[in-house]
Amino acid sequence: MIMRKICSMLSLLLFIALPHPATAQNDPFTCQPPQTIGVLAGLNDPTSITIDGDYAYIIEQKQTLVIIDLSDHTAPQLLSRTPIPLDECDRISINGDAAYLTHNSAEWFTIFKIADKTNPLFVRQFIAGTSDGQFSAFSPTHIFQKSFAINITDPFEPTIDNYTDPNFQFDDNIVAVHGNTAIAANLEQYDITDPLNPFLLDTRTFGEVDDQNTRFEYPNIISLSTTDGIVSFANISVPVNTLTPTEVQTLGFTDAVVQGNLLFVANDSIDVYAVSNSPLLVASFGSDHGINDARLIRRHGDHFVVLGFNDLAVYDISTPTRSAAHSSPKMPRSSISRATSP
């Protein structure tokens, strides 16, 4: 398991408590370089990725749907590359044998049938009348919009359902659904046991995430502000009472994932932060460890899937451990310490 390879929690806490984190090359903790598990070359400017089960769904240049089989980490396999009709696409959501491709500039989404992943079939465009939340928050039967729900019981023939209370409206766009709970961008939580009769569970709010640049990877809601260099996340495995903003290196920052108390940031290289009230950059891995032009990163089981401009690589990344070896991590900026947990 990767967490066994990372470090004991005690070691991590001791590392965070060191009095002079700016001199990272002098601390007793170092990081083992990533181990390349498998590589697939030949991609063309990937702009989005969703992993569902053992498959990666990728949008290239916002115009092509690519499906890759990840079941064998040592040999990722390209299954199909399919042109997307009409407008540029920005995000992919999977609903059984249906893939929903959403468009930031439009109030509709494109549906592909992906039962045969070697031959995805265009089904239709569906006009929803709103682009709230980019259709990323799914229950088994509905996609929740502010003032209505999209019924996806038949994933290829969505319909519009009105909420039971004609005056009901979510206070903010829904960014995550887990079980019978929907979570809005302002982190308010709603009971959706009856999808058409949602009600507010908790009026407390603890900040707000950007619903256009947010994804849900249980147990974390992850929100990216690439222009400000801030990754914010909330762990919903406990009652949401903390939104943790972490300042990262802004130059080239494009994506991030959370693994326990560590934050992995795609920044051309892969930067690793130990998250606390004063986050620390504990390692940085670049082309010397096979990671080139890292722009998108996702977890898949105990491994990491990293996309560059031309390739997909599966890595086993372990950080940090006591070791005589040294990985030459980047020097953290002093301004990193200003991040807070409200």
C-alpha positions in Angstrom: 0.0 0.0 0.0 1.3 3.4 -0.9 0.6 4.8 2.6 2.9 2.3 4.1 5.5 3.5 1.6 4.9 7.2 2.4 5.8 7.4 6.1 4.4 6.8 9.5 2.2 9.5 10.8 4.6 10.2 13.6 7.4 10.8 11.2 5.3 13.2 9.2 4.2 15.1 12.3 7.8 15.3 13.5 8.8 16.6 10.1 6.2 19.3 10.1 7.4 20.4 13.5 11.0 21.0 12.5 11.9 24.6 13.3 13.6 25.5 10.0 11.6 24.0 7.1 13.0 26.5 4.6 16.3 24.5 4.7 14.7 21.3 3.4 17.9 19.9 2.1 19.3 19.8 5.7 16.4 18.0 7.3 16.7 14.3 8.1 13.7 13.3 5.9 14.2 12.6 2.3 12.0 11.2 -0.4 12.4 8.1 -2.5 12.1 8.9 -6.3 8.9 7.8 -8.0 8.9 4.4 -9.5 7.5 4.3 -13.0 5.0 1.5 -13.3 3.8 1.9 -16.9 3.8 4.5 -19.7 1.5 5.1 -22.7 2.8 7.5 -25.3 1.0 9.2 -28.2 -1.5 11.5 -26.4 -2.2 14.9 -27.9 -2.6 17.8 -25.5 -5.0 16.3 -22.9 -7.1 18.9 -21.1 -9.3 16.8 -18.8 -9.3 13.3 -17.2 -11.9 11.3 -15.2 -11.0 7.8 -13.8 -13.9 5.5 -13.3 -13.1 1.9 -12.3 -10.2 0.7 -14.3 -10.7 3.2 -17.2 -9.4 6.7 -17.8 -11.6 9.0 -19.9 -9.5 11.8 -21.4 -10.4 14.9 -23.5 -7.7 15.9 -25.9 -7.7 19.5 -27.1 -11.3 19.8 -25.8 -12.4 18.0 -29.0 -11.5 14.3 -28.7 -12.7 11.6 -26.3 -9.9 9.0 -25.4 -10.5 5.9 -23.4 -7.5 4.1 -21.8 -7.6 0.7 -19.9 -5.7 1.0 -16.6 -6.4 -2.5 -15.3 -2.7 -3.4 -15.9 -0.7 -0.6 -14.4 2.4 -1.9 -16.2 0.8 -1.6 -19.6 -1.9 1.1 -20.0 -3.8 0.4 -23.2 -5.4 2.9 -25.6 -8.8 1.6 -26.4 -10.3 4.3 -28.5 -10.0 7.9 -29.8 -13.3 9.5 -30.9 -14.0 13.0 -32.2 -16.5 15.0 -30.1 -19.2 16.8 -32.3 -19.9 20.5 -32.0 -18.6 22.7 -29.1 -15.4 22.2 -27.1 -15.8 20.0 -24.1 -14.4 20.6 -20.6 -15.3 17.8 -18.3 -16.4 14.2 -18.3 -18.8 12.4 -15.9 -19.5 8.7 -16.1 -23.0 7.3 -15.5 -22.9 3.5 -16.1 -22.5 3.0 -19.8 -23.0 6.7 -20.5 -20.4 9.4 -20.6 -21.6 13.0 -20.2 -19.3 15.6 -21.7 -20.0 19.1 -20.5 -19.3 22.5 -22.0 -18.5 25.5 -20.0 -19.9 27.9 -22.4 -23.2 26.2 -23.1 -26.3 24.9 -21.3 -26.2 21.4 -22.6 -24.1 18.3 -22.5 -23.1 15.6 -25.0 -23.9 11.9 -24.3 -21.8 9.0 -25.6 -22.6 5.3 -25.1 -19.4 3.6 -23.8 -20.6 0.0 -23.3 -18.0 -0.9 -25.9 -15.0 1.2 -24.9 -13.2 0.4 -28.1 -16.0 2.0 -30.0 -17.9 4.8 -28.1 -21.0 5.9 -29.9 -22.4 9.5 -30.0 -26.0 9.4 -28.7 -27.3 13.0 -28.4 -26.9 16.4 -27.0 -29.2 17.3 -24.1 -30.3 20.9 -23.4 -30.7 21.5 -19.7 -31.3 25.2 -19.8 -28.5 25.9 -17.2 -24.8 25.2 -16.7 -25.0 25.2 -12.9 -22.3 23.0 -11.4 -21.3 21.6 -14.8 -23.4 18.5 -14.2 -20.8 16.9 -12.1 -22.8 16.0 -8.9 -24.7 12.8 -9.5 -27.0 10.6 -7.4 -28.0 7.3 -8.9 -31.1 8.9 -10.4 -30.5 12.7 -10.7 -28.1 15.5 -11.5 -29.0 18.4 -9.1 -29.4 21.9 -10.4 -30.3 24.9 -8.4 -34.0 25.0 -9.2 -34.7 21.6 -10.8 -33.1 18.1 -11.2 -32.1 16.2 -14.3 -33.6 12.7 -14.2 -30.9 10.2 -15.4 -32.8 7.0 -14.6 -32.4 6.3 -18.3 -28.9 7.6 -18.8 -29.4 8.1 -22.5 -32.8 9.8 -22.3 -32.5 12.4 -19.5 -35.6 14.5 -18.6 -36.3 17.5 -16.3 -37.9 16.9 -12.9 -39.2 19.8 -10.8 -38.7 19.8 -7.1 -41.8 19.0 -5.0 -41.7 22.5 -3.4 -42.0 24.9 -6.4 -40.2 27.6 -4.3 -37.2 25.4 -3.4 -33.8 26.4 -4.7 -30.3 25.3 -3.6 -28.4 28.3 -2.2 -25.4 27.4 -4.3 -24.5 24.9 -7.0 -24.1 21.3 -5.9 -20.5 20.1 -6.1 -20.6 16.7 -4.5 -23.1 13.9 -3.8 -22.3 11.1 -1.4 -25.0 8.6 -0.3 -28.1 10.6 0.7 -26.2 13.9 1.1 -25.6 16.7 -1.4 -23.0 19.3 -0.7 -23.1 22.8 -2.2 -20.2 25.0 -3.2 -20.7 27.0 0.0 -20.4 23.6 1.9 -24.0 23.6 3.0 -25.3 20.0 3.2 -28.7 18.8 2.1 -30.6 15.6 2.6 -31.6 14.1 -0.8 -33.1 10.8 0.4 -36.1 12.0 -1.7 -34.2 13.5 -4.6 -37.2 15.8 -5.4 -37.7 17.0 -1.9 -34.2 18.1 -0.7 -33.9 19.9 2.6 -31.0 21.7 4.4 -29.2 19.7 7.1 -26.8 22.3 8.3 -26.9 26.1 8.0 -23.2 26.5 8.9 -20.8 27.5 6.2 -17.1 27.3 6.3 -16.0 29.1 3.1 -16.8 28.4 -0.5 -15.2 26.4 -3.3 -15.2 27.3 -7.0 -17.8 25.1 -8.5 -16.4 25.4 -12.0 -13.0 24.1 -10.9 -14.0 21.5 -8.3 -14.2 17.8 -8.2 -15.2 15.2 -5.7 -12.8 12.3 -4.9 -14.1 10.7 -1.7 -13.5 11.7 1.0 -12.3 15.0 -0.4 -13.8 17.9 -2.3 -10.9 19.5 -4.1 -11.1 23.0 -5.5 -8.3 24.5 -7.7 -7.5 28.2 -8.2 -4.6 28.0 -10.6 -4.3 31.7 -11.1 -4.0 32.3 -7.3 -1.9 29.2 -6.7 -4.4 27.9 -4.1 -5.7 24.3 -3.6 -8.6 24.2 -1.2 -10.2 21.0 0.0 -12.6 19.7 2.6 -12.8 16.1 4.0 -16.4 15.0 4.2 -15.7 11.7 6.0 -16.3 13.8 9.1 -18.8 16.6 9.4 -17.5 19.4 7.2 -16.2 22.1 9.5 -12.9 22.9 7.8 -11.9 24.2 4.4 -8.2 24.0 4.1 -6.6 26.4 1.6 -3.0 25.5 0.7 -0.7 27.9 -1.2 1.4 26.1 -3.8 3.9 27.2 -6.4 1.8 29.2 -8.9 4.0 28.8 -12.0 2.6 26.0 -14.1 0.3 24.7 -11.4 -2.6 22.9 -13.2 -3.9 20.1 -11.0 -3.7 18.4 -7.6 -4.8 15.4 -5.6 -5.0 14.7 -1.8 -3.7 11.5 -0.2 -4.1 11.5 3.5 -2.2 14.5 4.9 -0.2 15.0 1.7 -1.0 17.1 -1.3 0.4 16.1 -4.8 0.5 19.0 -7.2 1.1 18.9 -11.0 3.4 21.8 -11.6 5.3 20.5 -14.7 7.0 18.4 -12.0 5.1 16.7 -9.2 5.4 18.8 -6.0 4.5 17.2 -2.6 3.2 19.2 0.3 2.7 18.1 3.9 -0.6 19.9 4.7 -0.9 21.6 8.1 -1.6 25.2 9.2 1.8 26.0 7.7 2.1 23.7 4.7 5.6 22.5 3.7 6.9 21.6 0.3 8.7 18.4 1.2 9.6 17.1 -2.3 9.6 17.9 -6.0 10.1 15.3 -8.7 10.8 16.4 -12.3 12.2 15.0 -15.6 15.1 13.4 -13.8 12.6 10.9 -12.4 10.7 10.5 -15.7 7.9 13.1 -15.0 7.8 15.5 -18.0 5.4 18.4 -18.3 3.0 17.0 -15.6 -0.3 18.8 -16.1 -3.0 16.4 -14.7 -2.8 14.0 -11.8 -5.2 11.4 -10.3 -5.1 8.6 -7.8 -5.9 5.1 -9.1 -5.8 2.6 -6.2 -2.4 2.8 -4.7 -0.8 4.5 -7.6 -0.8 7.9 -9.4 -1.8 8.5 -13.0 0.0 11.6 -14.4 -0.7 13.2 -17.8 1.8 15.2 -19.7 1.4 16.8 -23.1 2.1 13.6 -25.0 1.9 10.7 -22.5 0.2 9.0 -19.6 2.4 7.5 -16.9 1.5 5.4 -13.8 3.7 6.0 -10.8 4.3 4.7 -7.4 5.3 7.8 -5.4 6.5 7.5 -1.8 7.2 10.4 0.5 8.9 11.2 2.9 11.0 8.6 4.7 14.2 8.5 6.6 16.9 7.6 4.1 20.5 8.3 3.3 19.5 9.1 -0.3 18.5 12.6 -1.2 16.0 13.6 -3.9 17.0 17.3 -4.0 13.5 18.8 -3.4 12.8 22.4 -4.4 13.2 25.1 -1.8 9.8 26.1 -0.5 8.8 29.7 -0.7 8.5 31.6 2.6 5.0 32.7 1.6 3.7 29.2 1.7 3.4 29.5 5.5 0.6 32.0 5.2 -2.0 29.4 4.4 -4.6 28.9 7.1 -7.3 26.6 8.2 -10.4 28.7 9.0 
